[in-house]
């Protein structure tokens, strides 16, 4: 008898448990937070990561090969255009400049000597011409012989040749002087190249050499940026870059957490084939007190606003390949694929797939399509 009652008791317990399970599975409707889809508008924000950069970046190098003798600047220094940044060992270039200057001065003295020789040659020619004319007169009168006349003619011819030779020598000395002067200018220029100065006002972000290093033309000694031309080179997806226009305001958030105002300064037209992103440059309206080139940043471009059916962004989820929401109707949750528009991170515009006043489940995680639900209405955000 006792065994019979035990069997009955166990059966009753099993029946209750089955009933409870069936209720939970087929009749119980758990409460879910819902919101009514409403007409509204959402700020159109285009977001993307980026890095701090400068529109003007300059590599400071040398124009001649040499050994770095002194460094007068370091990375992190703000410098002015023309400020001395480094010196090369100028022993050789100074000697060459001095030798070229001496050669140029010597060539000037040679010109003076050649000029004096030409002046003497011209005087000798004039004297020979005078003697020849006088001898011609007395020769016609029969007072001198033909031989004497031949001597006068030969003397004139010799004086003329001497003048031509002196003129040619002067021309050669003048040519030599011009070449020496050019050599002196070149030597002085090479000597000035041992002084490496800042090409513009800016900030030195990289020092690429040390005193004692041998540097060659093109090698980087410093890298400078113009701090007045700072911007963030942001990467924006192709799907939304069409909403971006020059001059739109933006918010720049640095990795340090500081937020600064900016505006769209340039939109590149070359897309990255791998990431399908374009570079959009956001200029700072206020230069940050502390920054680093290539520092990570994030930008939000304020591209206007969009009107339409507005729901919480948390209501969106992906089912299979489709994005959509769960609509609560007649006590059940039903999946509804939608096409969305602008979003500000909290709200999103639904362009297709949903009507105003339809009830949408705010947090669809864990709720199956077709399951029973008991909507708990919350105010639309």
C-alpha positions in Angstrom: 0.0 0.0 0.0 2.8 2.4 0.9 4.6 1.6 -2.4 1.4 2.5 -4.3 1.2 5.9 -2.6 4.8 6.5 -3.3 4.2 5.8 -7.0 1.2 8.1 -7.0 3.2 10.9 -5.3 6.1 10.6 -7.7 3.6 10.7 -10.6 2.0 13.8 -9.2 5.4 15.5 -8.8 6.4 14.6 -12.4 3.0 15.9 -13.7 3.5 19.2 -11.9 7.0 19.5 -13.3 5.8 18.7 -16.8 3.0 21.2 -16.4 5.4 23.9 -15.2 7.8 23.2 -18.1 4.9 23.3 -20.6 3.8 26.5 -19.2 7.2 28.0 -19.4 7.6 26.7 -22.9 4.2 27.3 -24.4 2.1 29.7 -22.3 4.4 31.8 -20.1 5.2 35.2 -21.7 8.3 36.8 -20.2 8.1 40.6 -19.8 10.3 42.6 -22.3 11.0 46.3 -22.6 9.5 47.8 -25.7 9.5 51.2 -27.3 7.2 52.7 -29.9 8.8 53.7 -33.2 8.2 57.4 -33.7 8.8 60.0 -36.4 11.9 62.1 -35.5 15.3 63.1 -36.6 18.8 62.0 -35.9 22.1 63.9 -36.3 24.0 62.4 -39.2 27.4 61.6 -37.8 30.2 60.1 -39.8 32.9 58.4 -37.7 36.3 57.1 -38.3 39.7 56.5 -36.7 42.8 58.4 -37.7 46.2 59.8 -36.7 47.5 63.3 -36.0 49.5 64.6 -39.0 50.7 67.8 -40.5 49.9 69.1 -43.9 53.5 70.4 -44.2 56.2 68.0 -43.2 59.9 68.7 -44.1 63.0 66.5 -43.9 66.0 68.6 -43.0 69.1 67.2 -44.7 72.5 68.4 -45.9 73.5 69.5 -49.4 77.1 68.3 -49.0 78.7 65.2 -47.5 80.3 65.8 -44.2 80.7 64.9 -40.5 78.2 66.4 -38.0 80.2 68.6 -35.7 77.5 70.1 -33.6 73.8 69.7 -33.0 71.9 72.8 -31.8 68.4 71.4 -31.7 66.6 68.2 -30.6 63.2 66.6 -31.1 60.4 68.4 -29.4 62.1 71.8 -30.0 60.1 74.6 -31.6 62.3 76.5 -34.0 62.1 79.6 -36.3 63.0 79.8 -40.0 66.7 80.4 -40.4 67.6 79.2 -36.9 70.9 77.2 -36.7 70.1 73.5 -36.2 73.5 71.8 -36.9 77.1 72.4 -38.0 79.2 70.2 -40.2 83.0 70.0 -39.9 84.1 72.9 -42.1 87.9 72.4 -42.1 88.1 71.3 -45.7 85.4 73.7 -47.0 87.0 76.6 -45.2 90.4 75.8 -46.7 88.8 75.5 -50.2 87.0 78.8 -49.8 90.1 80.5 -48.6 92.2 79.1 -51.5 89.5 80.0 -54.0 89.4 83.6 -52.6 93.2 83.8 -52.8 93.2 82.5 -56.4 90.5 85.1 -57.3 92.6 87.9 -55.8 95.7 86.7 -57.7 93.8 86.7 -60.9 92.8 90.3 -60.3 96.5 91.2 -59.9 97.3 89.3 -63.1 94.6 91.4 -64.9 96.2 94.5 -63.6 99.6 93.4 -64.9 98.2 92.4 -68.3 96.4 95.7 -68.5 99.7 97.6 -67.8 101.4 95.5 -70.5 98.7 96.3 -73.0 99.0 100.0 -72.2 102.7 99.9 -72.8 102.2 98.0 -76.1 99.8 100.6 -77.3 102.2 103.4 -76.4 105.0 101.5 -78.3 102.6 101.1 -81.3 101.8 104.8 -81.3 105.4 105.7 -81.2 106.2 103.3 -84.0 103.4 104.7 -86.1 104.7 108.2 -85.5 108.2 107.2 -86.5 106.9 105.5 -89.6 105.0 108.5 -90.8 107.9 110.8 -90.2 110.3 108.4 -92.0 107.9 108.3 -95.0 108.0 112.0 -95.4 111.8 112.2 -95.3 112.0 109.1 -97.5 109.9 110.8 -100.2 112.2 113.8 -100.0 115.2 111.4 -100.5 116.8 112.0 -97.2 116.8 108.3 -96.1 117.4 105.1 -97.8 115.0 102.3 -98.5 116.7 100.2 -95.9 116.0 102.8 -93.2 112.4 102.8 -94.4 112.2 99.0 -94.1 113.5 99.2 -90.6 110.7 101.7 -89.6 108.0 99.5 -91.2 109.3 96.4 -89.4 109.3 98.4 -86.1 105.6 99.4 -86.6 104.7 95.8 -87.5 106.4 94.6 -84.3 104.6 97.2 -82.2 101.3 96.2 -83.6 102.0 92.5 -82.9 103.0 93.4 -79.4 99.7 95.3 -78.8 97.7 92.3 -80.2 99.6 89.9 -77.9 99.1 92.1 -74.9 95.4 92.4 -75.6 95.1 88.6 -76.0 97.0 88.1 -72.7 94.6 90.6 -71.0 91.6 88.7 -72.4 93.0 85.4 -71.1 93.6 86.9 -67.7 90.1 88.3 -67.5 88.7 84.8 -68.4 90.8 83.3 -65.8 89.6 85.9 -63.3 85.9 85.1 -64.1 86.6 81.4 -63.6 88.4 82.1 -60.3 85.5 84.3 -59.2 83.0 81.5 -59.9 85.2 79.0 -58.1 85.3 81.4 -55.1 81.5 81.8 -55.1 81.1 78.0 -55.3 83.6 77.4 -52.5 81.9 80.0 -50.3 78.5 78.4 -51.0 79.9 74.9 -50.1 81.2 76.5 -46.9 77.8 78.0 -46.1 76.2 74.5 -46.6 78.1 73.4 -43.5 75.5 75.5 -41.5 72.2 73.6 -41.5 69.3 75.9 -40.7 65.6 75.6 -40.2 63.7 76.0 -43.5 60.5 77.2 -41.8 58.9 77.9 -38.4 57.8 74.6 -36.9 58.4 71.7 -34.5 61.2 69.1 -34.7 59.5 65.7 -34.3 62.5 63.5 -35.2 66.2 63.8 -34.8 67.8 61.2 -37.1 71.6 61.8 -36.5 74.1 62.3 -33.8 77.3 64.4 -33.6 80.1 62.5 -35.2 77.9 60.8 -37.8 78.8 61.2 -41.5 75.8 62.6 -43.4 75.2 62.7 -47.1 72.7 64.7 -49.2 69.2 63.3 -48.7 69.9 61.7 -45.4 67.5 62.8 -42.7 69.1 64.9 -39.8 65.8 66.3 -38.6 62.1 66.0 -39.5 60.0 69.0 -39.0 56.3 69.8 -39.1 54.4 73.1 -39.4 52.3 73.1 -36.2 49.9 75.7 -37.8 48.8 73.1 -40.3 47.9 70.2 -38.0 45.1 67.8 -38.9 43.8 64.3 -38.3 44.1 62.0 -41.3 40.9 60.0 -40.7 39.9 56.8 -42.5 36.2 56.9 -43.6 34.3 54.0 -45.1 33.3 54.3 -48.7 29.7 53.7 -47.8 29.4 57.0 -45.9 32.1 59.2 -47.3 29.5 60.6 -49.8 27.9 62.4 -46.9 31.1 64.3 -46.1 31.7 67.8 -47.5 34.4 70.3 -47.2 33.9 72.7 -44.3 31.7 70.5 -42.2 32.3 70.8 -38.5 33.8 67.8 -36.7 34.9 66.7 -33.2 38.4 65.3 -32.7 39.0 63.0 -29.8 42.7 62.4 -29.1 44.0 59.2 -27.5 44.6 61.3 -24.3 40.8 61.8 -24.1 40.9 65.5 -25.0 38.2 66.6 -27.4 38.8 69.5 -29.8 36.8 71.2 -32.6 37.8 70.7 -36.2 36.5 70.9 -39.7 36.8 68.9 -42.9 39.8 70.3 -44.8 40.4 67.8 -47.6 38.8 64.7 -49.0 41.0 62.3 -50.8 39.7 60.6 -54.0 41.9 57.5 -53.8 40.3 54.5 -52.0 42.2 51.8 -50.3 41.5 48.6 -52.3 41.9 46.4 -49.2 39.9 48.3 -46.6 37.6 50.2 -48.9 38.3 53.4 -47.0 39.2 56.9 -48.0 41.3 59.4 -46.2 39.5 62.5 -45.0 41.6 65.2 -43.3 40.1 67.1 -40.4 41.9 70.3 -39.5 42.2 71.5 -35.9 40.4 74.7 -35.2 42.4 75.0 -32.0 46.0 73.6 -31.9 46.3 71.2 -29.0 48.9 72.2 -26.4 50.2 68.6 -26.3 50.2 66.3 -29.3 52.3 63.8 -31.1 52.6 63.2 -34.8 51.0 59.8 -35.6 49.1 59.9 -32.3 45.8 57.9 -32.6 42.6 59.9 -32.7 39.0 59.5 -33.6 36.8 61.9 -35.5 33.1 62.5 -35.6 32.0 64.6 -38.7 28.7 66.4 -38.2 27.1 65.9 -41.6 23.7 67.3 -40.9 20.6 65.3 -39.8 18.1 62.8 -41.2 14.3 62.6 -40.6 12.3 59.4 -40.4 11.2 56.6 -38.2 13.5 56.6 -35.1 14.2 53.7 -32.8 16.9 52.9 -30.2 20.1 51.6 -31.8 20.1 48.8 -29.3 17.0 47.3 -31.0 19.0 46.4 -34.1 20.6 42.9 -34.4 21.6 40.5 -37.2 19.7 37.4 -38.0 21.5 35.4 -40.7 22.6 37.8 -43.3 19.8 40.4 -42.6 19.8 43.2 -40.1 16.5 43.9 -38.4 14.4 44.3 -35.2 11.9 42.2 -33.2 8.5 43.7 -33.4 6.1 42.8 -30.5 2.6 42.1 -31.9 -0.3 39.9 -30.6 1.9 38.7 -27.7 4.7 37.4 -29.9 8.0 38.6 -31.1 8.5 38.7 -34.9 11.7 39.4 -36.8 11.4 42.4 -39.2 14.3 43.2 -41.6 15.0 46.9 -42.0 17.2 49.3 -43.9 18.7 52.0 -41.6 20.0 55.5 -42.1 21.7 58.0 -39.8 22.7 57.1 -36.3 24.2 59.0 -33.4 25.2 55.8 -31.5 22.1 55.8 -29.4 19.3 56.2 -31.9 18.9 55.2 -35.6 16.7 56.2 -38.5 14.9 53.3 -40.1 14.3 54.1 -43.8 12.5 50.9 -44.8 10.8 48.0 -43.0 9.1 49.7 -40.1 6.1 52.1 -39.6 5.4 54.7 -37.0 3.8 53.5 -33.7 4.9 49.9 -34.2 6.2 48.3 -31.0 9.9 47.3 -31.1 11.7 45.2 -28.5 14.5 47.4 -27.1 17.0 44.6 -26.2 16.4 41.6 -28.5 19.3 39.5 -27.1 18.1 36.1 -26.0 14.6 36.4 -27.5 13.7 34.1 -30.3 11.7 34.9 -33.4 8.1 33.8 -32.8 8.4 33.4 -29.0 5.7 34.7 -26.6 6.5 38.1 -25.0 4.7 40.4 -22.6 5.5 44.0 -23.7 6.5 46.5 -21.0 6.2 49.9 -22.6 9.0 52.5 -22.1 9.0 56.0 -23.4 10.5 56.5 -26.8 13.9 58.0 -26.6 
